[in-house]
């Protein structure tokens, strides 16, 4: 059930993004344990981009080594 609530992380930012929709991008620009949160905007307004910490479970799953 916890995996259902966890956001999906994209590897690169989508070209098209609906206004006010939010995606999380794990492309390495924010450092270890953080992802880029991108919020869509209307028309000529720029997208809002901010680095946010990912959850403890997602961080361990993403950076775990076998």
N, C-alpha and C positions, 0 to 999 in steps of 0.2 A: 504494500500500500504506500510506503514511503517513496518508492520509485515513481508512482503515478503523480505525486505532488512535485517531484523534482523537475526543474526546467530542462529542456533539451538545449544543448550547447551546439551552435553552428561553428564550423571551422572558418568561414568567411562571411562578411556582411552581405546580406541580400541586396541586389540592385534595386528591386521594387519593394517598398514597405508601406503598408497602409497607414494613414494618419492615426496616431495614438496607439498603434500596435507596438508591442515590446518583444525584442528578441535578444538572446544572450549569445555573444560571440566569443569563443575561446581561440583567439588567433595569436596569443603570446604577447600582445602589446601592453597588457596590464600587469604582467609579472606573475609569479607563482601564487596560487591560491585566489586569484582574482580573475574576473571575466568582464568583458565590455558589455554594458547594458545599452542597447540602442532603441530609442523611441522614435517612431515615425512622426512626421510633421506635415502640415498642409502647404501646398503650393511651393512658393519660393523660400519658405522658412527652412532653416537647416535642421537636420536631425539632432536630437539630444543624445550625447554619448557620455557615459560616465563609467568609471571602473568600480565594480562592486565585489565584495568578497563572496566567493561561492560557499555553499554549505560544507560542513565538515565531511559529510558522507560523500559528496560529489568530489571534493578535493582529494580524498584518499583513493577514490575509484579512478580518477583521472591521472594521478601521478604515481600510482602504485607500480612497483616493478616486480616481475615474477622471480 
